[in-house]
Amino acid sequence: MRAVVQRVKQGQVSVEGEVVGTIGRGLGVFLGIGPDDTSQDAAWLAKKIGLLRIFPDEAGKMSLNVHNIGGEVLVISQFTLFGDCRCGNRPDFTGAAPPERAEILYNEFLEILEQVLGKRPERGVFRAKMEVSLVNCGPVTLIIDSKK
């Protein structure tokens, strides 16, 4: 399971012109699910992201997590994180989990993240064409992979 995590000032996701998720200060998370991913990967990654200390404390050091700052989280499913661009100029997405399996793990990830945060993360719509806007703060962007 892979995630691109951004520290953001705000974020929003729309489907067919309708806003389905919006946050203020917090984390924007793009989540990709691979064919070998399991519930254990979902749990590990949700806990890692929920407790990730990438917000500055009073001294300016990255010591606080999203819960500490009263922040919010916006999670967007993104199978393209498993795109393979090594051959040719068109990405190969066969490295992503089948949608039916991916959706189950995506929902497990969201449930565990909600437990870690103590509140429901905002989200996009699985398998929908989405428009996502984030204002990256820092910028701070991290790639986290449950297999590495």
Contacts in CASP RR format, 6 or more apart in sequence:
PFRMAT RR
TARGET T0000
AUTHOR 0000-0000-0000
METHOD contacts of the structure
MODEL  1
MRAVVQRVKQGQVSVEGEVVGTIGRGLGVFLGIGPDDTSQDAAWLAKKIG
LLRIFPDEAGKMSLNVHNIGGEVLVISQFTLFGDCRCGNRPDFTGAAPPE
RAEILYNEFLEILEQVLGKRPERGVFRAKMEVSLVNCGPVTLIIDSKK
1 31 0 8 1.000
1 32 0 8 1.000
1 33 0 8 1.000
1 34 0 8 1.000
1 37 0 8 1.000
1 41 0 8 1.000
1 42 0 8 1.000
1 45 0 8 1.000
1 105 0 8 1.000
1 109 0 8 1.000
1 145 0 8 1.000
1 146 0 8 1.000
1 147 0 8 1.000
2 31 0 8 1.000
2 32 0 8 1.000
2 33 0 8 1.000
2 34 0 8 1.000
2 81 0 8 1.000
2 82 0 8 1.000
2 143 0 8 1.000
2 144 0 8 1.000
2 145 0 8 1.000
2 146 0 8 1.000
3 29 0 8 1.000
3 30 0 8 1.000
3 31 0 8 1.000
3 32 0 8 1.000
3 45 0 8 1.000
3 49 0 8 1.000
3 81 0 8 1.000
3 143 0 8 1.000
3 144 0 8 1.000
3 145 0 8 1.000
4 29 0 8 1.000
4 30 0 8 1.000
4 78 0 8 1.000
4 81 0 8 1.000
4 141 0 8 1.000
4 142 0 8 1.000
4 143 0 8 1.000
5 27 0 8 1.000
5 28 0 8 1.000
5 29 0 8 1.000
5 49 0 8 1.000
5 52 0 8 1.000
5 54 0 8 1.000
5 141 0 8 1.000
5 142 0 8 1.000
5 143 0 8 1.000
5 144 0 8 1.000
6 27 0 8 1.000
6 28 0 8 1.000
6 29 0 8 1.000
6 134 0 8 1.000
6 136 0 8 1.000
6 139 0 8 1.000
6 140 0 8 1.000
6 141 0 8 1.000
6 142 0 8 1.000
7 26 0 8 1.000
7 27 0 8 1.000
7 54 0 8 1.000
7 55 0 8 1.000
7 136 0 8 1.000
7 137 0 8 1.000
7 138 0 8 1.000
7 139 0 8 1.000
7 140 0 8 1.000
7 141 0 8 1.000
8 23 0 8 1.000
8 24 0 8 1.000
8 25 0 8 1.000
8 26 0 8 1.000
8 27 0 8 1.000
8 28 0 8 1.000
8 74 0 8 1.000
8 134 0 8 1.000
8 135 0 8 1.000
8 136 0 8 1.000
8 137 0 8 1.000
9 24 0 8 1.000
9 25 0 8 1.000
9 135 0 8 1.000
9 136 0 8 1.000
9 137 0 8 1.000
10 22 0 8 1.000
10 23 0 8 1.000
10 24 0 8 1.000
10 25 0 8 1.000
10 134 0 8 1.000
10 135 0 8 1.000
11 22 0 8 1.000
11 23 0 8 1.000
11 24 0 8 1.000
11 28 0 8 1.000
11 74 0 8 1.000
11 132 0 8 1.000
11 133 0 8 1.000
11 134 0 8 1.000
11 135 0 8 1.000
12 19 0 8 1.000
12 21 0 8 1.000
12 22 0 8 1.000
12 23 0 8 1.000
12 74 0 8 1.000
12 132 0 8 1.000
12 133 0 8 1.000
13 19 0 8 1.000
13 20 0 8 1.000
13 21 0 8 1.000
13 22 0 8 1.000
13 74 0 8 1.000
13 76 0 8 1.000
13 122 0 8 1.000
13 123 0 8 1.000
13 124 0 8 1.000
13 130 0 8 1.000
13 131 0 8 1.000
13 132 0 8 1.000
13 133 0 8 1.000
14 20 0 8 1.000
14 130 0 8 1.000
14 131 0 8 1.000
15 124 0 8 1.000
15 125 0 8 1.000
15 128 0 8 1.000
15 129 0 8 1.000
15 130 0 8 1.000
15 131 0 8 1.000
16 128 0 8 1.000
16 129 0 8 1.000
17 131 0 8 1.000
20 123 0 8 1.000
20 124 0 8 1.000
20 125 0 8 1.000
20 130 0 8 1.000
21 74 0 8 1.000
21 122 0 8 1.000
21 123 0 8 1.000
21 124 0 8 1.000
22 74 0 8 1.000
22 122 0 8 1.000
23 71 0 8 1.000
23 72 0 8 1.000
23 73 0 8 1.000
23 74 0 8 1.000
23 122 0 8 1.000
24 71 0 8 1.000
24 72 0 8 1.000
25 69 0 8 1.000
25 70 0 8 1.000
25 71 0 8 1.000
25 72 0 8 1.000
25 137 0 8 1.000
26 55 0 8 1.000
26 66 0 8 1.000
26 69 0 8 1.000
26 71 0 8 1.000
26 72 0 8 1.000
26 73 0 8 1.000
27 49 0 8 1.000
27 50 0 8 1.000
27 52 0 8 1.000
27 66 0 8 1.000
27 71 0 8 1.000
27 72 0 8 1.000
27 73 0 8 1.000
27 74 0 8 1.000
28 73 0 8 1.000
28 74 0 8 1.000
28 75 0 8 1.000
28 76 0 8 1.000
28 134 0 8 1.000
29 49 0 8 1.000
29 73 0 8 1.000
29 74 0 8 1.000
29 75 0 8 1.000
29 76 0 8 1.000
29 121 0 8 1.000
30 76 0 8 1.000
30 78 0 8 1.000
30 81 0 8 1.000
31 45 0 8 1.000
31 75 0 8 1.000
31 76 0 8 1.000
31 77 0 8 1.000
31 78 0 8 1.000
31 81 0 8 1.000
31 106 0 8 1.000
31 109 0 8 1.000
32 77 0 8 1.000
32 78 0 8 1.000
32 79 0 8 1.000
32 81 0 8 1.000
32 82 0 8 1.000
32 96 0 8 1.000
32 102 0 8 1.000
33 77 0 8 1.000
33 79 0 8 1.000
33 82 0 8 1.000
33 96 0 8 1.000
33 97 0 8 1.000
33 101 0 8 1.000
33 102 0 8 1.000
33 105 0 8 1.000
33 106 0 8 1.000
34 82 0 8 1.000
34 95 0 8 1.000
34 96 0 8 1.000
34 97 0 8 1.000
34 102 0 8 1.000
35 95 0 8 1.000
35 96 0 8 1.000
35 97 0 8 1.000
35 98 0 8 1.000
35 101 0 8 1.000
36 147 0 8 1.000
37 97 0 8 1.000
37 105 0 8 1.000
37 146 0 8 1.000
38 105 0 8 1.000
39 105 0 8 1.000
39 108 0 8 1.000
41 105 0 8 1.000
41 146 0 8 1.000
41 147 0 8 1.000
42 105 0 8 1.000
42 108 0 8 1.000
42 109 0 8 1.000
42 112 0 8 1.000
43 108 0 8 1.000
43 112 0 8 1.000
44 146 0 8 1.000
45 109 0 8 1.000
45 144 0 8 1.000
45 146 0 8 1.000
46 109 0 8 1.000
46 110 0 8 1.000
46 112 0 8 1.000
46 113 0 8 1.000
46 116 0 8 1.000
47 112 0 8 1.000
47 116 0 8 1.000
48 144 0 8 1.000
49 73 0 8 1.000
49 113 0 8 1.000
49 144 0 8 1.000
50 65 0 8 1.000
50 66 0 8 1.000
50 67 0 8 1.000
50 73 0 8 1.000
50 113 0 8 1.000
50 116 0 8 1.000
50 117 0 8 1.000
51 65 0 8 1.000
51 67 0 8 1.000
51 116 0 8 1.000
52 65 0 8 1.000
52 66 0 8 1.000
52 142 0 8 1.000
53 62 0 8 1.000
53 63 0 8 1.000
53 64 0 8 1.000
53 65 0 8 1.000
54 62 0 8 1.000
54 65 0 8 1.000
54 140 0 8 1.000
54 142 0 8 1.000
55 62 0 8 1.000
55 63 0 8 1.000
55 64 0 8 1.000
55 65 0 8 1.000
55 66 0 8 1.000
55 68 0 8 1.000
55 69 0 8 1.000
56 62 0 8 1.000
56 63 0 8 1.000
56 64 0 8 1.000
57 63 0 8 1.000
57 64 0 8 1.000
62 140 0 8 1.000
66 72 0 8 1.000
66 73 0 8 1.000
66 117 0 8 1.000
67 116 0 8 1.000
67 117 0 8 1.000
67 118 0 8 1.000
72 119 0 8 1.000
72 121 0 8 1.000
72 122 0 8 1.000
73 113 0 8 1.000
73 117 0 8 1.000
73 121 0 8 1.000
73 122 0 8 1.000
74 121 0 8 1.000
74 122 0 8 1.000
74 123 0 8 1.000
74 124 0 8 1.000
74 134 0 8 1.000
75 109 0 8 1.000
75 110 0 8 1.000
75 113 0 8 1.000
75 121 0 8 1.000
75 122 0 8 1.000
75 123 0 8 1.000
75 124 0 8 1.000
76 123 0 8 1.000
76 124 0 8 1.000
76 130 0 8 1.000
76 132 0 8 1.000
77 102 0 8 1.000
77 103 0 8 1.000
77 106 0 8 1.000
77 124 0 8 1.000
77 126 0 8 1.000
77 127 0 8 1.000
79 93 0 8 1.000
79 96 0 8 1.000
79 97 0 8 1.000
79 99 0 8 1.000
79 102 0 8 1.000
80 91 0 8 1.000
80 93 0 8 1.000
80 96 0 8 1.000
81 96 0 8 1.000
82 93 0 8 1.000
82 95 0 8 1.000
82 96 0 8 1.000
82 97 0 8 1.000
83 91 0 8 1.000
83 92 0 8 1.000
83 93 0 8 1.000
83 95 0 8 1.000
83 96 0 8 1.000
84 91 0 8 1.000
84 92 0 8 1.000
84 93 0 8 1.000
84 94 0 8 1.000
84 95 0 8 1.000
85 91 0 8 1.000
85 92 0 8 1.000
96 102 0 8 1.000
97 105 0 8 1.000
99 126 0 8 1.000
99 127 0 8 1.000
102 126 0 8 1.000
103 126 0 8 1.000
103 127 0 8 1.000
106 126 0 8 1.000
110 121 0 8 1.000
110 123 0 8 1.000
113 121 0 8 1.000
114 120 0 8 1.000
114 121 0 8 1.000
124 130 0 8 1.000
END
